[in-house]
Amino acid sequence: MNTIFLWLLPGRRISRHTPISKALRGALLLLMLCTGWARADTVLLLGDSLSAAYRIPQEASWPELMAKQFPEAAVLKNASVSGETTAGGLARLPALLAENEVDLLIIELGGNDGLRGYPIASIRQNLEKMIKLGQAEGAQVLLVGMHIPPNYGRRYTEQFHQIYVQLAKTHELPLVPFLLEGVATNPALMQSDGIHPTAEAQPVIRDLVTPAVLTLLSDNHP
């Protein structure tokens, strides 16, 4: 979530990064509790073109459609970038976590690595580092899996998908096994490049991811 600022006097504000006394901090927290003032949960989506509205209207993308189903006390920050790799996501994540008090981190990366034939070990290592970075900041993590075309060879494609399965098991994470389930095999829902889903496919993808996200958000507010 965005840093919360508390305005105490005209022209002055205090953020969560501002040093204040324990007494004042306690008074501010008490004020927030008594008035029902609480910050919104922030969902950070770190993905590639599949989450970045590639060649479709932004408002029609599955992240935007998903955000419409969030409770009022939740906001989405979509930090997805077309062409992003796990190495690129890992490089950007520390700054994103520093700028946003993230409650839920969705990691949707790896597809570009697989399409470029990057080593399985490096893909796994990058994803695992992102998971640990998110957890170290107190965020829940949702991992979104991917398959790549079979022409990369059975051994590589199977090992690639198992990265997500194994990481989810090791770190006890919820997993969306395949972001394009029911989409990738339907030509009517894929763009001409055969890689990116159409606008018509976005509600299908939303419905795959949203239940897990809403469950995790509800866990924050038992």
VEXLUMKOL-348987 format. One record per residue: residue number from 1; x negated, y negated, z of N, C-alpha, C in turn; residue in three letters. Coordinates in Angstrom, 3 decimals, always signed. Layout:
BEGIN
> n; nu; nv; nw; cau; cav; caw; cu; cv; cw; res
> NUM; X; Y; Z; X; Y; Z; X; Y; Z; ALA;
...
END
This chain:
BEGIN
> n; nu; nv; nw; cau; cav; caw; cu; cv; cw; res
> 1; -0.827; +1.174; +0.000; +0.000; +0.000; +0.000; -0.862; -1.224; +0.000; MET;
> 2; -0.283; -2.362; -0.372; -1.031; -3.607; -0.341; -1.284; -3.990; +1.102; ASN;
> 3; -2.387; -4.695; +1.328; -2.684; -5.155; +2.672; -1.553; -6.015; +3.193; THR;
> 4; -1.147; -5.774; +4.435; -0.064; -6.544; +5.037; -0.654; -7.781; +5.691; ILE;
> 5; -0.077; -8.920; +5.407; -0.512; -10.145; +6.035; +0.551; -10.615; +7.012; PHE;
> 6; +0.122; -11.021; +8.191; +1.022; -11.540; +9.211; +0.766; -13.036; +9.344; LEU;
> 7; +1.767; -13.826; +8.995; +1.608; -15.274; +9.083; +1.948; -15.731; +10.509; TRP;
> 8; +0.960; -16.300; +11.185; +1.156; -16.739; +12.560; +1.336; -18.249; +12.627; LEU;
> 9; +0.579; -18.961; +11.834; +0.661; -20.411; +11.782; +0.598; -20.832; +10.328; LEU;
> 10; +1.159; -21.977; +9.992; +1.085; -22.435; +8.599; -0.357; -22.474; +8.114; PRO;
> 11; -0.574; -21.850; +6.964; -1.905; -21.874; +6.378; -2.850; -20.843; +6.951; GLY;
> 12; -2.364; -19.994; +7.904; -3.250; -18.974; +8.477; -2.588; -17.624; +8.330; ARG;
> 13; -3.398; -16.617; +8.100; -2.861; -15.270; +7.992; -3.887; -14.282; +8.515; ARG;
> 14; -3.377; -13.145; +8.954; -4.243; -12.097; +9.496; -3.974; -10.828; +8.722; ILE;
> 15; -4.989; -10.221; +8.217; -4.829; -8.950; +7.525; -5.342; -7.843; +8.425; SER;
> 16; -5.162; -6.605; +7.964; -5.646; -5.487; +8.781; -7.168; -5.456; +8.838; ARG;
> 17; -7.809; -6.276; +7.999; -9.268; -6.337; +8.017; -9.796; -7.462; +8.905; HIS;
> 18; -8.910; -8.273; +9.461; -9.331; -9.420; +10.249; -9.551; -9.018; +11.707; THR;
> 19; -10.728; -9.303; +12.296; -10.965; -8.964; +13.699; -10.030; -9.756; +14.615; PRO;
> 20; -9.267; -9.048; +15.447; -8.420; -9.706; +16.433; -8.529; -8.942; +17.733; ILE;
> 21; -8.168; -9.597; +18.823; -8.281; -8.966; +20.134; -7.296; -7.819; +20.267; SER;
> 22; -7.594; -6.895; +21.179; -6.701; -5.763; +21.416; -5.338; -6.246; +21.909; LYS;
> 23; -5.348; -7.278; +22.738; -4.087; -7.788; +23.279; -3.207; -8.345; +22.166; ALA;
> 24; -3.834; -9.115; +21.269; -3.070; -9.692; +20.173; -2.592; -8.603; +19.223; LEU;
> 25; -3.443; -7.612; +18.959; -3.051; -6.513; +18.087; -1.857; -5.769; +18.669; ARG;
> 26; -1.912; -5.521; +19.980; -0.806; -4.837; +20.628; +0.480; -5.638; +20.558; GLY;
> 27; +0.366; -6.961; +20.734; +1.545; -7.818; +20.666; +2.146; -7.813; +19.270; ALA;
> 28; +1.290; -7.822; +18.252; +1.774; -7.793; +16.884; +2.476; -6.482; +16.566; LEU;
> 29; +1.898; -5.376; +17.027; +2.525; -4.077; +16.789; +3.865; -3.985; +17.498; LEU;
> 30; +3.930; -4.522; +18.724; +5.188; -4.510; +19.466; +6.245; -5.338; +18.738; LEU;
> 31; +5.814; -6.484; +18.195; +6.731; -7.333; +17.453; +7.280; -6.607; +16.238; LEU;
> 32; +6.410; -5.886; +15.532; +6.841; -5.158; +14.355; +7.833; -4.067; +14.711; MET;
> 33; +7.590; -3.369; +15.809; +8.486; -2.295; +16.226; +9.833; -2.839; +16.654; LEU;
> 34; +9.811; -3.938; +17.405; +11.051; -4.502; +17.935; +11.923; -5.103; +16.835; CYS;
> 35; +11.291; -5.614; +15.799; +12.051; -6.254; +14.726; +12.340; -5.301; +13.574; THR;
> 36; +11.812; -4.058; +13.670; +12.025; -3.097; +12.596; +11.170; -3.376; +11.380; GLY;
> 37; +10.150; -4.221; +11.542; +9.280; -4.580; +10.432; +8.210; -3.505; +10.284; TRP;
> 38; +8.255; -2.770; +9.220; +7.254; -1.738; +8.972; +6.814; -1.826; +7.515; ALA;
> 39; +5.600; -1.456; +7.264; +5.080; -1.521; +5.912; +5.665; -0.391; +5.064; ARG;
> 40; +5.690; -0.606; +3.783; +6.178; +0.425; +2.869; +5.104; +1.484; +2.658; ALA;
> 41; +5.548; +2.715; +2.434; +4.614; +3.768; +2.064; +4.100; +3.495; +0.656; ASP;
> 42; +2.817; +3.670; +0.458; +2.236; +3.462; -0.857; +1.843; +4.788; -1.481; THR;
> 43; +2.319; +5.006; -2.687; +1.971; +6.186; -3.463; +1.000; +5.742; -4.557; VAL;
> 44; -0.206; +6.267; -4.517; -1.217; +5.934; -5.515; -1.313; +7.074; -6.519; LEU;
> 45; -1.074; +6.771; -7.776; -1.162; +7.756; -8.847; -2.441; +7.522; -9.628; LEU;
> 46; -3.310; +8.501; -9.613; -4.588; +8.408; -10.322; -4.547; +9.422; -11.459; LEU;
> 47; -4.314; +8.930; -12.661; -4.139; +9.846; -13.778; -4.758; +9.333; -15.065; GLY;
> 48; -4.417; +10.036; -16.140; -4.927; +9.677; -17.458; -3.782; +9.216; -18.350; ASP;
> 49; -3.914; +9.382; -19.666; -2.903; +8.871; -20.588; -1.539; +9.522; -20.404; SER;
> 50; -1.494; +10.727; -19.841; -0.221; +11.397; -19.615; +0.620; +10.664; -18.578; LEU;
> 51; -0.044; +9.851; -17.766; +0.645; +9.071; -16.737; +0.587; +7.573; -17.004; SER;
> 52; -0.037; +7.198; -18.122; -0.265; +5.777; -18.413; +0.593; +5.259; -19.556; ALA;
> 53; +1.713; +5.925; -19.811; +2.665; +5.463; -20.834; +1.996; +5.317; -22.204; ALA;
> 54; +1.305; +6.358; -22.627; +0.607; +6.321; -23.912; +1.604; +6.277; -25.070; TYR;
> 55; +1.591; +5.179; -25.800; +2.431; +4.957; -26.982; +3.931; +5.086; -26.696; ARG;
> 56; +4.320; +4.787; -25.478; +5.742; +4.712; -25.140; +5.933; +3.484; -24.252; ILE;
> 57; +7.144; +2.958; -24.164; +7.367; +1.801; -23.288; +7.042; +2.135; -21.831; PRO;
> 58; +6.403; +1.209; -21.150; +6.015; +1.430; -19.757; +7.207; +1.817; -18.901; GLN;
> 59; +8.333; +1.142; -19.107; +9.502; +1.393; -18.276; +10.106; +2.771; -18.521; GLU;
> 60; +9.724; +3.419; -19.628; +10.250; +4.752; -19.943; +9.339; +5.864; -19.458; ALA;
> 61; +8.185; +5.520; -18.909; +7.225; +6.537; -18.483; +7.704; +7.276; -17.241; SER;
> 62; +7.230; +8.500; -17.084; +7.698; +9.297; -15.946; +7.341; +8.677; -14.597; TRP;
> 63; +6.185; +7.999; -14.426; +5.936; +7.368; -13.132; +6.955; +6.289; -12.797; PRO;
> 64; +7.322; +5.489; -13.803; +8.307; +4.438; -13.556; +9.681; +5.044; -13.253; GLU;
> 65; +10.029; +6.101; -13.957; +11.299; +6.772; -13.698; +11.294; +7.402; -12.304; LEU;
> 66; +10.160; +7.948; -11.906; +10.043; +8.550; -10.585; +10.188; +7.502; -9.486; MET;
> 67; +9.554; +6.348; -9.682; +9.581; +5.294; -8.662; +10.998; +4.816; -8.385; ALA;
> 68; +11.876; +4.919; -9.378; +13.264; +4.506; -9.186; +13.998; +5.426; -8.213; LYS;
> 69; +13.439; +6.616; -7.984; +14.062; +7.561; -7.070; +13.441; +7.513; -5.670; GLN;
> 70; +12.450; +6.653; -5.493; +11.823; +6.507; -4.184; +12.799; +5.881; -3.195; PHE;
> 71; +12.639; +6.200; -1.919; +13.371; +5.432; -0.899; +12.874; +3.990; -0.908; PRO;
> 72; +13.656; +3.100; -0.322; +13.293; +1.680; -0.344; +11.934; +1.422; +0.301; GLU;
> 73; +11.574; +2.239; +1.282; +10.318; +2.029; +2.008; +9.151; +2.737; +1.333; ALA;
> 74; +9.122; +2.753; +0.013; +8.013; +3.365; -0.711; +7.769; +2.600; -2.004; ALA;
> 75; +6.502; +2.450; -2.357; +6.134; +1.760; -3.592; +5.105; +2.596; -4.339; VAL;
> 76; +5.106; +2.448; -5.646; +4.167; +3.177; -6.489; +3.108; +2.235; -7.041; LEU;
> 77; +1.849; +2.647; -6.923; +0.764; +1.945; -7.610; +0.204; +2.925; -8.627; LYS;
> 78; +0.462; +2.649; -9.882; +0.002; +3.534; -10.946; -1.352; +3.053; -11.452; ASN;
> 79; -2.394; +3.778; -11.073; -3.757; +3.416; -11.465; -4.270; +4.329; -12.572; ALA;
> 80; -3.335; +4.844; -13.377; -3.710; +5.745; -14.465; -4.290; +4.964; -15.639; SER;
> 81; -5.268; +5.568; -16.312; -5.944; +4.933; -17.444; -6.077; +5.949; -18.575; VAL;
> 82; -5.684; +5.570; -19.764; -5.826; +6.461; -20.911; -7.298; +6.821; -21.130; SER;
> 83; -7.538; +8.102; -21.376; -8.899; +8.570; -21.603; -9.676; +8.871; -20.347; GLY;
> 84; -9.060; +8.691; -19.181; -9.773; +8.873; -17.914; -10.199; +10.327; -17.712; GLU;
> 85; -11.368; +10.493; -17.130; -11.899; +11.806; -16.765; -11.961; +11.913; -15.248; THR;
> 86; -12.288; +13.096; -14.764; -12.422; +13.242; -13.311; -13.581; +12.401; -12.783; THR;
> 87; -14.636; +12.270; -13.561; -15.760; +11.438; -13.120; -15.344; +9.974; -13.040; ALA;
> 88; -14.572; +9.529; -14.017; -14.101; +8.143; -13.995; -13.151; +7.891; -12.849; GLY;
> 89; -12.252; +8.832; -12.595; -11.327; +8.690; -11.477; -12.057; +8.662; -10.153; GLY;
> 90; -13.045; +9.531; -10.027; -13.830; +9.572; -8.793; -14.568; +8.253; -8.575; LEU;
> 91; -15.068; +7.664; -9.639; -15.793; +6.397; -9.519; -14.873; +5.259; -9.099; ALA;
> 92; -13.623; +5.294; -9.550; -12.682; +4.216; -9.245; -11.974; +4.377; -7.907; ARG;
> 93; -11.882; +5.612; -7.422; -11.042; +5.874; -6.264; -11.454; +5.135; -4.987; LEU;
> 94; -12.730; +5.060; -4.623; -13.065; +4.359; -3.378; -12.539; +2.932; -3.322; PRO;
> 95; -12.654; +2.197; -4.419; -12.157; +0.816; -4.433; -10.641; +0.779; -4.325; ALA;
> 96; -9.968; +1.709; -4.971; -8.510; +1.755; -4.903; -8.043; +2.054; -3.487; LEU;
> 97; -8.737; +2.944; -2.808; -8.382; +3.271; -1.433; -8.674; +2.105; -0.495; LEU;
> 98; -9.726; +1.356; -0.802; -10.066; +0.199; +0.029; -9.058; -0.929; -0.142; ALA;
> 99; -8.528; -1.061; -1.347; -7.587; -2.143; -1.648; -6.158; -1.817; -1.228; GLU;
> 100; -5.861; -0.540; -1.081; -4.491; -0.111; -0.801; -4.481; +0.885; +0.346; ASN;
> 101; -3.637; +0.643; +1.325; -3.510; +1.572; +2.443; -2.609; +2.718; +1.980; GLU;
> 102; -3.228; +3.726; +1.383; -2.504; +4.763; +0.655; -1.960; +5.841; +1.594; VAL;
> 103; -0.687; +6.148; +1.422; -0.046; +7.213; +2.194; -0.027; +8.528; +1.424; ASP;
> 104; +0.141; +8.433; +0.114; +0.188; +9.624; -0.728; -0.628; +9.387; -1.987; LEU;
> 105; -1.591; +10.251; -2.215; -2.443; +10.178; -3.396; -2.060; +11.304; -4.350; LEU;
> 106; -1.643; +10.944; -5.553; -1.343; +11.929; -6.593; -2.518; +11.957; -7.557; ILE;
> 107; -3.134; +13.115; -7.704; -4.276; +13.256; -8.609; -3.823; +14.028; -9.849; ILE;
> 108; -3.782; +13.337; -10.977; -3.406; +13.933; -12.261; -4.556; +13.690; -13.216; GLU;
> 109; -5.598; +14.458; -13.074; -6.795; +14.288; -13.895; -7.392; +15.654; -14.236; LEU;
> 110; -8.218; +15.659; -15.255; -8.898; +16.884; -15.662; -8.619; +17.274; -17.099; GLY;
> 111; -7.483; +16.828; -17.628; -7.144; +17.199; -18.995; -8.186; +16.763; -20.009; GLY;
> 112; -8.670; +15.527; -19.885; -9.684; +15.047; -20.826; -11.008; +15.776; -20.654; ASN;
> 113; -11.317; +16.152; -19.423; -12.530; +16.938; -19.188; -12.441; +18.269; -19.932; ASP;
> 114; -11.263; +18.909; -19.780; -11.083; +20.208; -20.421; -11.123; +20.116; -21.932; GLY;
> 115; -10.478; +19.100; -22.487; -10.473; +18.931; -23.938; -11.869; +18.651; -24.483; LEU;
> 116; -12.740; +18.127; -23.649; -14.118; +17.850; -24.078; -15.066; +18.986; -23.708; ARG;
> 117; -14.517; +20.031; -23.109; -15.333; +21.199; -22.782; -16.341; +20.974; -21.673; GLY;
> 118; -16.033; +20.062; -20.756; -16.963; +19.796; -19.661; -17.088; +21.024; -18.759; TYR;
> 119; -18.204; +21.162; -18.074; -18.419; +22.329; -17.210; -17.345; +22.458; -16.126; PRO;
> 120; -16.873; +23.670; -15.920; -15.849; +23.945; -14.919; -16.309; +23.484; -13.539; ILE;
> 121; -17.561; +23.744; -13.218; -18.075; +23.403; -11.884; -18.018; +21.909; -11.618; ALA;
> 122; -18.327; +21.103; -12.620; -18.334; +19.649; -12.413; -16.909; +19.107; -12.294; SER;
> 123; -15.976; +19.687; -13.060; -14.581; +19.263; -12.952; -14.066; +19.554; -11.555; ILE;
> 124; -14.331; +20.780; -11.079; -13.888; +21.169; -9.742; -14.509; +20.269; -8.681; ARG;
> 125; -15.789; +19.997; -8.822; -16.487; +19.173; -7.833; -15.905; +17.766; -7.772; GLN;
> 126; -15.631; +17.176; -8.921; -15.075; +15.828; -8.948; -13.685; +15.780; -8.319; ASN;
> 127; -12.847; +16.749; -8.664; -11.503; +16.795; -8.090; -11.564; +16.985; -6.583; LEU;
> 128; -12.454; +17.853; -6.144; -12.553; +18.114; -4.705; -13.028; +16.879; -3.949; GLU;
> 129; -13.942; +16.132; -4.544; -14.410; +14.902; -3.907; -13.276; +13.886; -3.791; LYS;
> 130; -12.421; +13.803; -4.809; -11.284; +12.889; -4.744; -10.298; +13.312; -3.652; MET;
> 131; -10.072; +14.600; -3.552; -9.189; +15.111; -2.505; -9.716; +14.716; -1.128; ILE;
> 132; -10.997; +14.935; -0.917; -11.598; +14.634; +0.383; -11.604; +13.136; +0.676; LYS;
> 133; -11.807; +12.329; -0.352; -11.776; +10.877; -0.152; -10.385; +10.433; +0.298; LEU;
> 134; -9.365; +10.962; -0.364; -8.002; +10.612; +0.014; -7.675; +11.060; +1.421; GLY;
> 135; -8.030; +12.287; +1.758; -7.738; +12.801; +3.085; -8.509; +12.052; +4.162; GLN;
> 136; -9.725; +11.638; +3.848; -10.518; +10.888; +4.815; -9.872; +9.559; +5.171; ALA;
> 137; -9.063; +9.031; +4.252; -8.353; +7.775; +4.504; -6.966; +8.011; +5.083; GLU;
> 138; -6.678; +9.261; +5.410; -5.399; +9.572; +6.035; -4.251; +9.768; +5.074; GLY;
> 139; -4.544; +9.878; +3.780; -3.493; +10.052; +2.781; -3.177; +11.526; +2.569; ALA;
> 140; -1.908; +11.818; +2.347; -1.552; +13.133; +1.852; -1.941; +13.190; +0.382; GLN;
> 141; -2.236; +14.392; -0.102; -2.682; +14.538; -1.488; -1.793; +15.537; -2.217; VAL;
> 142; -1.318; +15.137; -3.389; -0.575; +16.015; -4.283; -1.428; +16.231; -5.521; LEU;
> 143; -1.693; +17.483; -5.833; -2.520; +17.817; -6.995; -1.614; +18.231; -8.151; LEU;
> 144; -1.887; +17.666; -9.310; -1.102; +17.972; -10.508; -1.989; +18.731; -11.483; VAL;
> 145; -1.581; +19.956; -11.802; -2.396; +20.817; -12.645; -2.156; +20.609; -14.136; GLY;
> 146; -3.052; +21.200; -14.909; -2.987; +21.046; -16.362; -3.466; +22.337; -17.024; MET;
> 147; -2.937; +22.601; -18.216; -3.444; +23.651; -19.097; -4.030; +22.976; -20.320; HIS;
> 148; -4.980; +23.637; -20.955; -5.517; +23.141; -22.220; -5.247; +24.176; -23.298; ILE;
> 149; -5.289; +23.766; -24.576; -4.961; +24.681; -25.674; -5.831; +25.937; -25.672; PRO;
> 150; -5.287; +27.060; -26.128; -6.017; +28.333; -26.098; -7.208; +28.398; -27.035; PRO;
> 151; -7.307; +27.453; -27.963; -8.431; +27.508; -28.907; -9.778; +27.218; -28.249; ASN;
> 152; -9.751; +26.856; -26.967; -11.007; +26.648; -26.241; -11.564; +27.963; -25.707; TYR;
> 153; -10.857; +29.029; -25.958; -11.307; +30.343; -25.501; -10.601; +30.736; -24.221; GLY;
> 154; -10.227; +32.025; -24.150; -9.440; +32.486; -23.008; -10.173; +32.292; -21.686; ARG;
> 155; -11.435; +32.595; -21.656; -12.189; +32.502; -20.401; -12.209; +31.077; -19.870; ARG;
> 156; -12.527; +30.118; -20.747; -12.614; +28.723; -20.309; -11.248; +28.195; -19.908; TYR;
> 157; -10.215; +28.476; -20.711; -8.896; +27.938; -20.400; -8.341; +28.491; -19.098; THR;
> 158; -8.592; +29.758; -18.830; -8.113; +30.344; -17.575; -8.882; +29.779; -16.386; GLU;
> 159; -10.199; +29.667; -16.527; -11.008; +29.095; -15.450; -10.611; +27.645; -15.190; GLN;
> 160; -10.308; +26.937; -16.250; -9.912; +25.533; -16.106; -8.650; +25.413; -15.257; PHE;
> 161; -7.616; +26.153; -15.594; -6.374; +26.037; -14.830; -6.547; +26.517; -13.403; HIS;
> 162; -7.390; +27.509; -13.195; -7.600; +28.035; -11.851; -8.258; +27.022; -10.920; GLN;
> 163; -8.904; +26.015; -11.494; -9.477; +24.956; -10.660; -8.402; +24.380; -9.742; ILE;
> 164; -7.249; +24.059; -10.312; -6.165; +23.437; -9.556; -5.574; +24.408; -8.532; TYR;
> 165; -5.382; +25.629; -8.958; -4.814; +26.644; -8.062; -5.729; +26.875; -6.863; VAL;
> 166; -7.007; +26.991; -7.137; -7.961; +27.277; -6.065; -8.131; +26.091; -5.123; GLN;
> 167; -8.186; +24.875; -5.672; -8.326; +23.699; -4.813; -7.098; +23.509; -3.937; LEU;
> 168; -5.929; +23.733; -4.506; -4.697; +23.603; -3.725; -4.684; +24.610; -2.578; ALA;
> 169; -5.151; +25.815; -2.853; -5.182; +26.853; -1.826; -6.223; +26.527; -0.758; LYS;
> 170; -7.408; +26.132; -1.195; -8.497; +25.846; -0.257; -8.152; +24.704; +0.677; THR;
> 171; -7.549; +23.660; +0.136; -7.270; +22.459; +0.930; -5.815; +22.381; +1.390; HIS;
> 172; -5.074; +23.458; +1.164; -3.672; +23.547; +1.585; -2.860; +22.356; +1.075; GLU;
> 173; -2.936; +22.152; -0.237; -2.269; +21.025; -0.877; -1.036; +21.491; -1.634; LEU;
> 174; -0.012; +20.656; -1.711; +1.079; +20.940; -2.636; +0.550; +20.784; -4.059; PRO;
> 175; +1.055; +21.617; -4.947; +0.557; +21.639; -6.329; +1.720; +21.650; -7.309; LEU;
> 176; +1.661; +20.751; -8.281; +2.517; +20.847; -9.452; +1.680; +21.606; -10.477; VAL;
> 177; +1.977; +22.869; -10.741; +1.066; +23.709; -11.532; +0.727; +23.185; -12.920; PRO;
> 178; +1.727; +22.611; -13.617; +1.485; +22.160; -14.989; +2.371; +20.964; -15.276; PHE;
> 179; +1.770; +19.817; -15.486; +2.514; +18.581; -15.683; +3.445; +18.645; -16.887; LEU;
> 180; +3.046; +19.391; -17.910; +3.821; +19.435; -19.155; +4.623; +20.723; -19.288; LEU;
> 181; +4.967; +21.330; -18.176; +5.789; +22.536; -18.196; +7.120; +22.237; -18.902; GLU;
> 182; +7.460; +23.061; -19.911; +8.688; +22.853; -20.646; +8.613; +21.745; -21.677; GLY;
> 183; +7.475; +21.100; -21.773; +7.283; +19.989; -22.714; +6.257; +20.353; -23.781; VAL;
> 184; +5.108; +20.850; -23.366; +4.000; +21.109; -24.284; +4.361; +22.104; -25.380; ALA;
> 185; +5.265; +23.026; -25.093; +5.631; +24.046; -26.082; +6.856; +23.655; -26.909; THR;
> 186; +7.338; +22.438; -26.697; +8.507; +21.958; -27.431; +8.080; +20.824; -28.358; ASN;
> 187; +7.908; +21.095; -29.650; +7.440; +20.062; -30.577; +8.293; +18.801; -30.571; PRO;
> 188; +9.578; +18.942; -30.265; +10.470; +17.785; -30.259; +10.154; +16.823; -29.128; ALA;
> 189; +9.421; +17.297; -28.127; +9.090; +16.462; -26.975; +7.629; +15.995; -26.988; LEU;
> 190; +6.921; +16.313; -28.066; +5.509; +15.936; -28.158; +5.280; +14.967; -29.313; MET;
> 191; +4.369; +14.047; -29.118; +4.007; +13.115; -30.179; +3.266; +13.862; -31.293; GLN;
> 192; +3.024; +13.192; -32.384; +2.430; +13.835; -33.558; +1.033; +14.384; -33.301; SER;
> 193; +0.351; +13.856; -32.270; -1.000; +14.357; -31.983; -0.972; +15.702; -31.273; ASP;
> 194; +0.207; +16.134; -30.836; +0.316; +17.418; -30.167; -0.234; +17.440; -28.757; GLY;
> 195; -0.600; +16.283; -28.236; -1.205; +16.197; -26.902; -0.347; +15.382; -25.946; ILE;
> 196; +0.222; +14.307; -26.451; +0.951; +13.387; -25.583; +2.463; +13.554; -25.726; HIS;
> 197; +3.173; +13.521; -24.610; +4.631; +13.668; -24.649; +5.313; +12.403; -25.143; PRO;
> 198; +6.505; +12.573; -25.690; +7.303; +11.454; -26.180; +8.062; +10.799; -25.028; THR;
> 199; +8.737; +9.711; -25.348; +9.568; +9.053; -24.340; +10.685; +9.984; -23.875; ALA;
> 200; +11.192; +10.811; -24.787; +12.269; +11.739; -24.439; +11.815; +12.802; -23.450; GLU;
> 201; +10.511; +13.047; -23.397; +9.977; +14.060; -22.478; +9.783; +13.530; -21.064; ALA;
> 202; +9.783; +12.225; -20.896; +9.438; +11.648; -19.608; +10.398; +12.049; -18.473; GLN;
> 203; +11.705; +12.118; -18.694; +12.583; +12.578; -17.608; +12.295; +14.014; -17.182; PRO;
> 204; +11.867; +14.854; -18.131; +11.520; +16.238; -17.800; +10.308; +16.263; -16.873; VAL;
> 205; +9.309; +15.458; -17.200; +8.103; +15.388; -16.367; +8.441; +14.802; -15.003; ILE;
> 206; +9.240; +13.752; -14.998; +9.681; +13.164; -13.720; +10.301; +14.216; -12.817; ARG;
> 207; +11.150; +15.041; -13.393; +11.852; +16.032; -12.586; +10.933; +17.133; -12.075; ASP;
> 208; +9.788; +17.307; -12.721; +8.802; +18.277; -12.239; +8.034; +17.750; -11.027; LEU;
> 209; +7.737; +16.461; -11.043; +6.859; +15.881; -10.021; +7.626; +15.299; -8.837; VAL;
> 210; +8.755; +14.670; -9.104; +9.463; +13.911; -8.072; +9.837; +14.718; -6.827; THR;
> 211; +10.342; +15.951; -6.938; +10.709; +16.680; -5.719; +9.558; +16.826; -4.725; PRO;
> 212; +8.367; +17.126; -5.230; +7.212; +17.264; -4.337; +6.859; +15.931; -3.695; ALA;
> 213; +6.952; +14.851; -4.466; +6.632; +13.526; -3.936; +7.626; +13.121; -2.857; VAL;
> 214; +8.901; +13.330; -3.108; +9.919; +12.948; -2.133; +9.790; +13.783; -0.858; LEU;
> 215; +9.424; +15.038; -0.996; +9.212; +15.875; +0.184; +8.077; +15.339; +1.040; THR;
> 216; +6.975; +14.960; +0.390; +5.829; +14.431; +1.110; +6.146; +13.091; +1.759; LEU;
> 217; +6.899; +12.254; +1.071; +7.293; +10.975; +1.651; +8.202; +11.182; +2.874; LEU;
> 218; +9.084; +12.155; +2.802; +9.970; +12.424; +3.928; +9.184; +12.962; +5.111; SER;
> 219; +8.069; +13.637; +4.845; +7.229; +14.141; +5.937; +6.626; +12.998; +6.746; ASP;
> 220; +6.479; +11.834; +6.090; +5.946; +10.652; +6.796; +6.974; +10.026; +7.742; ASN;
> 221; +8.245; +10.400; +7.529; +9.314; +9.801; +8.327; +10.271; +10.885; +8.799; HIS;
> 222; +9.787; +11.780; +9.690; +10.620; +12.889; +10.154; +11.839; +12.389; +10.910; PRO;
END
